[in-house]
C-alpha cells in the first residue's frame, strides 16, 4: 500500500509544493496520533499523504476533474466548493493510487466536513489536518492537547471552532459538518 513515493511528483504537480509540504506534515501528525490511540499507523500515513491529493486551487478545474471522475456535486459542494476536493480525493486515491481500503477512503472523503460516528482513522485524519504543526489559529493548541488525549472531545472542539469561524466569515456550512458537530455534542454532553 505505501508505494506512494512513485506518485509524489504527480501529486505535487497537481496540488503545488506548499500544499504537498502540508500533506507531509498531516501524514506525520496522523501517524503520531494513530500511535497514541492504537490505530493502524500505516493506514494513517497513507490517508494523510493522500488527503489533499485532489486539492486543486482553481475551482473550475476542480469541478471539471469532479465531472471527469463522475463525482456528483451536491448542493453543499456547489455552495462550499472547498469541500469537493475531499470526496474527489477519495475517488483519486482509489482509481489512480490503487487504495481500496474503505476506512482510508472514508478518512479522505470526510476530512473537511467530518460526519457523525467517524471511525478512529477518520477522526485522526480530520484532526491531523486541523492541528498539523504549521496551523496557527485561536484554539489550535487546545485542539492539539485534546487530540492526544481524547479523539471525540477533540472532534467536538474542532467542529465547534470550525463552525464559529465559518459563521464569522459568513460562509456556507455543509450539512454534514452540522450533523457531525451535533453527534459529537451528544457524545460529550
N, C-alpha and C positions, 0 to 999 in steps of 0.2 A: 504493500500500500504506500509506503513512503518513498517511492521512486519519483517524487515530485521535483527533485533537483533539476531533472531534464526539462521541466516546464517553467522553471523560474524566469527565463528571459522572455518567454511568451507572455506570462502573466505580468511581468514588469512593463513590457511594451504596451499592454492593454491598460494598465492602471497607473503607470508612472512610478518613478523612483521613490518619491516621497511616500506615496500610499503603500508601496511594496515594503519600505522600511517599517511602516506602521504594522503591516501584516506580520513581519518577523517578530516585532515586539508583542503582538497579540498571541502569536504561537507560543512564545516563551512564557508569557503570563498564564496562558491556558495550561501549559504543562505543569507549571508551579502549582496552580490551583487544583489540577487533577491529582497531583501527588498528595496534596494536603487532604483532599476529600475522598481519596481511594477510588478515583475514576481512571479509566484507561488513558494513560498519558500519551500513547501513540495516536489514539483517535483524537485526543485534544490537540496534538501538534498538527495533524492533518487538517482538522476543521479550522484551526487558527490560521494555517497557511492559506487555506482556500476561502476563508470567509468573505473576503473582498475581491475575489477573482473576477467579478463582473462589475466592479465599481468604475464605470465609465463616466467621466465628468459631464460630457455633452449629453444632455437629457434626450435629444432627438436620436443620437446614435444609440443610446441605451434602449430606447423604445424600439428602434429598428432591430437591435440584437434580440430583444424580447420576442418580437414578431418572428424573426428567423428561427428561434427555438420553440415556437408555439406556446410561449408563456402568455396566458390570458391575463390582460391587465385589468385588475379590479377597479372599482370606483375609488377605493382607498389609494391604490397605486397611482391613479390618474391625478388625484388631489395632492398626494405626497410622493412624487416620483423618486425621492431619495430612498424609498423602501424597495423599489423594483430590484435593485442590484442583489439583494439577499436571496430572493426567490429565483432570480436568473442565475445567481451564483451556484445554487444547489443543482440546477439543470446542467450548467457547465461542468461542475465537479463530477457529475455522473457521465455526461456524454464525451467531454474532452479528456478528463483525467481518470476515468475508469473507477470512480468511487461509487460503490453500490451499497455501502453500509447506511441503512436508513437513519440511524442516530446521527451520524456525521452530516448527512444531507439535511436533516431537520435542524441541526445546530447552525448550519449555514443559512438555511431559509428563514429562521426566526431570530437571527442575531440583531436585527434592527428593531423589530416590533415587540419581541417577546410573544408569549402566548400562555394561556392557562396550562398548568400541570406539565411544565417542561421537564425533560429528563435532566439528570445531573450534567451530562455533557452539554446540552443546550444552554443551561444556566451558566456553565463555565465559559462558553464562547461569548454569550451575551455580556457577561461581566468582564471577561478579559479584554474585550473590545472597549468597554466602558472605562476601565481603570488602567490600561497599559501605561507604562512609565512616563510617556510624553503627554498624557492627558493632564490638563490643568484647568479646573473649573471649581466653583464653590461646591464643596461636598465630596470631592473626589477622594480625599484622604479618608473620610469616614467610610465611603464605599469600599476602599481598599481594605480597611480593617475588617469590615463585615464580611467581605468575600473570603477572607482567610478563616473566618470562624463559622459562618452560617450562610449557606447559599440562598436560602429562602428569605432571610432577613435582608441580605444584600440585594436580592431581586426587588423586594418591596421598596427599599430605599432608592435604588437606581431608577425604578419605574416612576416613583413619586417625583424624584428630582427631574427626570426627563419630561414628565407631564408639566411641571411648573415652568420649565424652560420653554416648552412648546407653546404654552399659554402666553407667557411673557413676550415671546416673539410673534404672537398671533399667527401661529402655524396650524395647519390642519393636523388633527390627531387621528392616527389609524385606529380603527375599531379594535383590532387585535391587542393594541397596547393598553387600551382601557380595560378590556377583558382580563389581560394579564395582571394589570395593577390590582384589579378587584379580587382576582384569585389569590394573589399574594397578600392582600389586605386581610382576606378571610383566614389565611394560614397564620398570620401574625397577630390576630386580634381574637 
